[in-house]
Amino acid sequence: MVIKLLIGGQKLDLFKDENINLNSSIADVSDITKNTTDFTKSFTVPASDNNNNIFKHYYNANIDGSFDARIKQEGSIELDGIPFKVGKFRLNGVKIKNGIPDSYNINFWGNLVGLKDTLKNDELSSLDLSAYIHEFSGANVKTGLSTSLFSGDIIYNLLAKKRFLYNSDPADNTQEETLSNIAFDAGADTGIIWKDLRPSIKLLALIEAIENKYTIANGYTEDLVFSRDFFGRSEFENLYMWLNNDAEELNNSVQINFDNAGDINTGLSEIDLVENFYVNGYPSLVYIDIVPSTGFESIPYVVERHLDGVFNGESPERIGDSTKNFNTVISDRKHTFFVRTESSFSFTATIRVVGKSGIYIGTNYSATMSEQSIDMSVKPSSLIPKLKTIDFLKGLFNMFKLVVIPQNDGTTYVNTLKSYYAEGGLINITDFANTNQYEVERGDILNEIFFKFSDGETLLNKQFKTNTGFYYGDSETYLYDDENAPNKKLLDGETLEFELPFEQVIYERLTDLFTNEQTNFQYGAIIDDKLEPTNVKPHIFYNISEDVAGKNIGLIDELGVKSVVGATYNKISHVNNDDLQDFSTVFSNEFNEWDGNLIENTLYSNYHQDYITSIFNIKRRNFTYTVKNFPLRLLTELSLNDVVQIKDNYYRIDKYDLNLLNGDIKFKLINSFDNVINGFSPDRTVISTDYTAKTESVYVINLGNYTAVKNDTGDGIGWVTVSNSGNNLYFAFDKNTSGATRTMTVTVTNNDTLQEFDITLIQSSIPVTFDNNIITFDNNILTWDSNI
């Protein structure tokens, strides 16, 4: 087997007898939180003339433009002229003998390491999210709360740094800084104050922004493209992240910038505008004149004064040109002036100082400043929680136990480990493995596994920790010798703990305090145990379009006008669907705040459990087989998700070490208990969705050449369109205006193997709403022609 190493397209000379061992693994059994990649132990190549040119005589530090060993360099490995691995090389050093270079010491890593090199320490805030900038206004908040903005990429939810209650009693007018009655039908001032809410962004939009930033067009060596094997599933596409990175409101004021001294400094030397206004010589009147710019004449605003940074009075709300005077005394206290508004606003300010006593009495000096603006637009990149991009991705990889494999075409395959394994084939190495001599080991054992989110900062989650000993959503998994035995014992092993960079929030479903009826409104109070606003780590949740069911909520806009939010609103949820709860954002079996039911389809059960229970099965062993001269045709076809057959036994690949010089392989294998080869199965067989037009997906193992036949169960079949992208099967639902829940089944057949399965589709009906609370009829008899 002829091995060729290339750095930047240039072939390296190799020693004839140098062993180069490539280690390859996708899931490290000893640490289930890690995805690993291809790498080599350090090895040497000769300091030949060719290699000296490639490494630009690195041993000579006096040469300008030398090889940059501070970063890993793009490269690849070929076997017998066939591309085998793509990744990066690192130059570690040069050995000098008798005063001349003898060899270079290098390492190779697969491209997964390149992902970290590409993203570096960049923050999520560095992503270009300018496409989602929008005016922070009552109208946009209302639209984002009732439906969405930017085709669903931006929504508003009932996450607020205060408490909400629902009381339809007309006498209840609760509207305080820390507590709001959000019922529309209550007092005049009840409702959600528009500026108390923050937007949320779809996680897929962040993935797309990452891809758009790290491209060749922006100076990177290749485009960063993630496959949609997982990121294209509706279980991921319906996830959002709350955009909030501090405990404060969005800034709606600007300090007047004294960038022009006018004749004040020449006439009143005792006044210093440079340091934002000291009055050191005499008492005076200070007038602040505001002239709105063209187009902003109707925007209300207020002028504030601060002394030494502390609020010290303001004008009444103004519209158009205005003047506000402030008395000053002889003082060295620092004056600062602000303009505050609830909308974007541009203006020009003039400061006039009029003496009140002494030789300056009646004198009038002034300075007109440059135009200033208050930008009340929402910029997602400035609101996104503080988190490195690589840590965000690693959080997702760990959360869903994702396999991340760089492909030779430059793309990156991303899928759940469960689906990745299910896609594997069967490779029989009986004829090549040494079955007379091999090793069988116990392997590393875990007995306690802790899946944790970041520590909760909110009041309810802290109370949950006090009551239960752990935060909402965390999981403590214990592995026993016999789960069903009364005297079961923990396995003799180690403890593993890993923590996600995301934080859970416990929600509350509100009850109408006037009627004692449960409402359909669920919210999250982002407050601490002192009932004060707090900040949380990135919070990820599912969004559900929920019917208000006749109990309206109000929203108060920047003009103080209250209006009904709508017939539906965006409900925060830990599950993707209240009925089936196929997917969730918690590791443990928590009670759902919405209905009190136990969440059974958790992150652990959906993505981690099968893997953990199989590798810690009582029959599990670690096997080490040595294979001499493994055929290149099998090596190039070998995938880490393949099931390896040796005689009548089947194994999963933990890792393998390949000697690139002679083709010998040392396989680290685990006996396999899930030998479904070339399976054809969906990750769910029932989809239940709401009345809105939307697309849901089902991931199908080895979808390949398929046929999907829609079966009429009485509601027709024209309301769903079936398509696919890769192994994702998509069902595009039309809006349901029929007035009744409708169903159908879809039979999916693999045309090559004739395997088939059915998917049941259920879509609820559009909610019925009325313009007022009174329904009248002309007679006492109500009849319907059908059951609808």
Secondary structure, 3 states (H helix, E strand, C coil): CCEEEEECCEECCCCCCCCCEEEECCCCCCCCCCCCCCEECCEEEECCHHHHHHCCCCCCCCCCCCCCCCCCEEEEEEECCEEEEEEEEEEEEEEEECCEEEEEEEEEEEHHHHHHHHHCCCEHHHCCCHHHCEECCHHHHHHHHHCCEHHHCEEEEEEECCEEEECCCCCCCCECCCEEECECCCCCCCCEEHHHEEEEEEHHHHHHHHHHHCCHHHCCCCCCEECHHHHCCHHHHCEEEECCCCCCCCCCEEECCCCCCCCHHHHCCCEECCCCCEECCCCEEEEEEEEECCCCCCCCEEEEEEECCEEEEECCCECCCEEEEEEECCECCCEEEEEECCCCEEEEEEEEEEECCHHHECCEEEEECCCEEECCEECHHHHCCCCEHHHHHHHHHHHCCEEEEECCCCEEEEEEHHHHHHCCCEEECCCCECCCCCEEECCCCEEEEEEECCCCCCHHHHHHHHHHCCCCCCEEEECECCCCCCCCCECCCEEEEEECCCCCCCCEEEEECCCCEEEEEEEEECECCCCCECCCCCCEEEEEEEECCCCCEEEECCCCCEEECCCEEEEEECECCCCCCCCECCCCCCECCCCCCECCCCHHHHHHHHHHHHHCCCCCCEEEEEECCCCHHHHHHCCCCCEEEECCEEEEEEEEEEECCCCCEEEEEEECCCCCCCCCCECCCEEEECCCCEEEEEEECCCCCEEEEEEECCCCCCCEEEEEECCEEEEEECCCCCCCCEEEEEEEEECCCCCEEEEEEEECCCCCCCCCCCCCCCCCCCCCCCCC
